[in-house]
Amino acid sequence: MAKRPKARTVPTFASEQVEREYWETHDSIGVVDWSTARRAVFPNLKASTETISLRLPTALLADLKVLANKRDVPYQSLLKVYLSDRVTHETGGRTRPNKELQPTSRRGVQAKTRQPARAARG
């Protein structure tokens, strides 16, 4: 029967930041037995976003949708990016940047420039 190697001990950390830096440079193999790990479920975890109702002028919404379509992203995501940029600008950059607000293509490819539809000849 093979002997299991002795597990390393995890040091006590002064702060969460110190622990974060430790785990960025160290592997958990030898510390954690991942063969017995189970998926964690957090049923009471609240969403980090909040749904709001926002009335926009029709023309503004139409322009936003056109811009979003050119970038091949949902218009709601583009609106969040624009709002985040403006709030950061207004607060002098004192807000934390949010990586979740970076729009990505829905298809995972660069958006193509769309050609206008040709009129049907009759």
N, C-alpha and C positions, 0 to 999 in steps of 0.2 A: 504494500500500500504506500503510495507516494505521500510524503510529508508536505503539508502546506507550508509555504514560506511564512516567516513571522511578519505580521502586518506592521507597517510603519505607524508611528503615532503622529497625530496632527497637532501642531503647536497651538497654544492659546494665543489669540490675536487681540491686540489692543483696540482695534476698531474694524468696522466692516470694510473700510477702504484697504487696510493692511491685509485683511483676509482675501479680498478680491485680487490684490496684486500677487499674493502668494499663489492662488489657484491659476492665475494667468501663466505662471512659469513652472508649475508642478503638475504632475499627472496624478489622478486619483487611483490608478491601478496600484495595488499593494496597500491601499488604505481602505478601500471600499470593495466589498464582495458583490460585484454587479450581477452575479448569477442569481442572487436572491432578491434583487431589487424589484419593486412593484411600481406601477404607474401611480403617480399621486393624483388625487382628485380633490378639488377645492370647490365644493358646491356653494359656499357662501361668498366666493370671490366676486366682487362687483366689477362691472365693465369700466374701463378707464375713459369711456366717452359718454356723453350725455346727449340725448335726442332733444332738439329744439325745433320750433316752428319759426321760420323766417320768411317774411314777405319781401319779395324783391320786385322791382319794376320788370315788366315782361321783356322789354328790350334788353335790360341788363342781363337777365337770365339767359336770353337767347344768345347774346354775345359770349357769355361764359361757356355755354354749351358748344359754341363754334370753336372757341379756343381749346376747350378740353378735347373735342373731337380731333383737332389738328395734332394734339399730343397723344391721342389714343389713350386717354385716361377718363375715368368717370368725372363728371363735372363737380360732384360733391367733394371729391378728393382734391381737385384743383382749387376749389374755393377754400378748403382748409389750409392749403399751402399758401394761398394769397393772404388769408387772414393771419396766419402765423408770421409770415414775413412782415406784414404791416405792424402787428403788435410788437414784434422784436424791434422794428425800426422806431416806433413811438416810445418804447421803454428804454431805448439806448442800448439794446442788446442784453438787458438784464434777465430776460427769460431764457430758459433752457431750450436748445434746439431739440426737436422731436424727430427721430429717424422714421417714425411711423408716418410722418407727413410728407415723405418724399414719394411723389407719384411714380408709378411704374406702368409700363404698357400692359394692357389687359391681355395681349397676345404674346408678350415676352419678346417682341421684336420692335425695331424702330418704326414709328408711324410713317406711313407713306403719304406723299402729297397726292391728294385725290384730284382726278381730272373731272371737270364739269360734265354732266350727262349731255349727250348730243340730242338735239331735237329730232323727233321721228319725221321722216320724209313721207309725204303721202301722195 
